[in-house]
């Protein structure tokens, strides 16, 4: 096939509806959608029937239908009026772009999320929670971060891994905010445990770049070296994100939350605290 035809075929691909609304590499993930919608051409490019359907989706909007005597006449641009004064709509646009860029609108991701939601609705996780959470952790609740770790801080990550606190497939969500005001940056990633070494170190896989979620459509993931400390994982994530050039170690034990089968089992800090308390209780 000639190069010119290949190029045109690719262009059709990136402008297809599926690509624009589902692919993390969609141009809609980065453009100013608000500015596009404010352009009168965005409204005039629609026929009256399409305009009527959009108006019907707006809250408290009047019912407007094409004029049967002149069906080609454009309807009033009510969405533009709403957009000009509706902060919630602007927030939803930002949320859409985040979901799009993170791969959460990918059909496979949507399917997996729907399956998990249906399983939760059927109570399929209830037995797991009783066996894995309530019996092991007791009455689980988030602990106050104001509590000083004290003696429990002497417990190393390897000891918790050896005790079976984590399993292959567990997902750790790392979150840390850098800076203040307009220059504030939030680094956030889901890191999945892919392997546990014989010497009780953890190997993770997480999305490359600034993405929080893994997506086959967005590119390959990053595999870590065996991790023996929480700060090692935090440093790898921050470095991969690439926006923060210099940083100091904070408290990665509290910056991370751990999930198993979509259920929150606590932060590493909380898990360490409870493990230490149970060890102390067993000595009595």
C-alpha positions, 0 to 999 in steps of 0.5 A: 500500500502506498505511504500516502494511503497508509497515512490517510488510514491512520488519520481516519483511525485517530479521528474515529469516534471510538478512538476519540472517546476511548483511547488514552492517546486520544487528542481529546485527552489534552485539548481545551474541550471547553474552548471547543464547545464554546466555538459557535461552529461546534453547535452549528455543525450539528443538525437540529435533531442532534441539537434537540437531543443534546438540549434534552440532556441538560437539567431544567432545559426547555423542550425544543424540537426542530421547526417542522416548517423549516427543519434545517433552522438551527436551535438556540445554543443553550448548551453554550449558555450553560457552559459559561456559568456551570462549574460542575459541567467544567469539572465533569469535563476535567474528570472525563479527560482524566478517565480518558487519559488513564485508560478507564474508558477503554472497553476492556477496563470498563468490562472488568470494572462492570464484572467486579461491580456485579460480583460485589453486588452478588456478595461474592467478596463477603466470604473473602472479607470474613476469611481474609480481613476480619479473622486476620485483622479483627475489626478493621478501620483506618488508623490515625496518622497522628499516631507515632509508629514507635516500636512497630517501626523496627519491623521491616518490610521483609518481615511482613512479607514473610508473615504473608501480609501480601500476596501476588496480585495485590494492588498498591495505590501510591499517592503523593502531592508535591508543591502548592497552588497552581504549581501543585502536582499529584503523583498517583499510580497503581502498582501490582505485586507480580512476584515475591522473591525467596528472600521476601522482597516484592516485585511490582509492575505499574504504568509508565509515565504519568498514567495511574492505571495500566492499559494495553492501549496506552503502552507497556508497563514498568517492572521494578527490581526486587523491592525491600523498602517502601521508599524504594517503590516510591522513588521508582514511581516518582522517577517514572512519572518524570515531573518531579526532578528532586524530592526527599523521602517522606513516609511511603508507609502512609502514602500507599494503600493496599487492595486485594480483590478490589477490597481495601486492606489498609496502608502498609503503615496500618498493616504493620501497626496491627501486625506489631500489636498482634505480635505483642499480644502473643507474648503475653 
